Amino acid sequence: MTITDVVDRLSPVARSTGVAALDERLASVGWHEKGPVPGGSRRTWAFGAVSGTQYSSSDRMSFMEVTVDIRDPESADPEDEGPFYEEFERKFHSAVTEAAEILGPPSFVATYGDQDFPDDMDAVMVAGWRDGGSGLFICFKHEDSGVPFRITAVVT
């Protein structure tokens, strides 16, 4: 699965503004629910080889995340994570370039702490394409030392 595959499957969801709820937009463009995940606030969806997890809560807008690339650090020592950070920063920029070939230039590209970084994003870096109230985002995620580095695509 490539970022192009994921963007091809998610962009119609981000652009389908006629139906408000994310689950309705997913179903309306061909995604199929695989079933709820135990715990109630997550659901899994698939469209061909692409699958993702929808998250929702009462205090946050619903979103679906598809992991495009993931890698665990080889060591528990945070000092050893620099090369992984650099690798995934390059992968993020490459994914944004590939997504832009389909979607056009992003509305924004930001690093955590930047003034225009979205309040509702949990990522190190994010590029976003907004269409009204919905959007498609490419994210570089690394929540803490010792946890996986990830490139994800998120649709709201």
Rosetta blueprint (number, residue, H / E / L):
1 M L
2 T L
3 I H
4 T H
5 D H
6 V H
7 V H
8 D H
9 R H
10 L H
11 S H
12 P H
13 V H
14 A H
15 R H
16 S L
17 T L
18 G L
19 V L
20 A L
21 A L
22 L H
23 D H
24 E H
25 R H
26 L H
27 A H
28 S H
29 V L
30 G L
31 W L
32 H E
33 E E
34 K E
35 G E
36 P E
37 V E
38 P L
39 G L
40 G L
41 S L
42 R E
43 R E
44 T E
45 W E
46 A E
47 F E
48 G L
49 A L
50 V E
51 S E
52 G E
53 T E
54 Q E
55 Y E
56 S E
57 S E
58 S L
59 D L
60 R E
61 M E
62 S E
63 F E
64 M E
65 E E
66 V E
67 T E
68 V E
69 D E
70 I E
71 R E
72 D L
73 P L
74 E L
75 S L
76 A L
77 D L
78 P H
79 E H
80 D H
81 E H
82 G H
83 P H
84 F H
85 Y H
86 E H
87 E H
88 F H
89 E H
90 R H
91 K H
92 F H
93 H H
94 S H
95 A H
96 V H
97 T H
98 E H
99 A H
100 A H
101 E H
102 I H
103 L H
104 G L
105 P L
106 P L
107 S L
108 F E
109 V E
110 A E
111 T E
112 Y L
113 G L
114 D L
115 Q L
116 D L
117 F L
118 P L
119 D L
120 D L
121 M L
122 D L
123 A L
124 V L
125 M E
126 V E
127 A E
128 G E
129 W E
130 R E
131 D E
132 G L
133 G L
134 S E
135 G E
136 L E
137 F E
138 I E
139 C E
140 F E
141 K E
142 H L
143 E L
144 D L
145 S L
146 G L
147 V L
148 P L
149 F E
150 R E
151 I E
152 T E
153 A E
154 V E
155 V E
156 T L
